[in-house]
Amino acid sequence: MENLVLIGTILAIHIFAWFTPGPLFVLIVRNSLVYSRKTGIWTAVGIAAGNVIHITYSITGIALIISTSDIAFSVIKFLGVGYLAYLGIKTLLVKIAPQKASITLNEHKDISPFSAVKIGFLTNILSPMASLFFASIFATVMGSGAPFWVVVFLWIAMPLNSFIMSSILSTFFTQKRVRVVYTKYENIVNKFLGVALLAFAIIIALH
């Protein structure tokens, strides 16, 4: 029973983290609105794959080395900062085509599933916040003396949870009414998302 409570608590924390807007939240919204629901869901696959990597090295103790080594942490941090800044600038520079009567809601040329997965994976894997989040979570789980099956269950459940949560966000932000509003205010929304990604990059750099 205690193990089930521990699993439920960890998954609840993870779900709550998704409702707290961060770089991955902004990325899902950005890719879903600028491209398509399909691209948003493939981005979710990349995010989930990144979680698998974070959890794997958390379990094996690599996260402890990163968190205690200023050089290793700084390298990862500034790689993440650079990639977030790149995505932010790219979003700010998205060109808006003139509005026409025949315009569709899928205005921008979509990107390939591989590109979407790559964006989701790199944004997640280069995030020091995600690294420390999973390191702290699994330090707590393993320090509590929980059996190994609990660790394995969370190793599977947390990436799946990320995929589900980000897919829900993608589905919501690609509803017809939401996309109609986006099409009308596309330039403003793109600028907001681009600035948000740059802001997260600055916040991570300063911390």
PyMOL commands that set and color helices and strands:
alter all, ss='L'
color gray80, all
select helices_A, chain A and resi 2-18+23-34+37-59+62-68+70-92+113-125+128-143+148-173+176-184+186-206
alter helices_A, ss='H'
color red, helices_A
deselect
rebuild
show_as cartoon
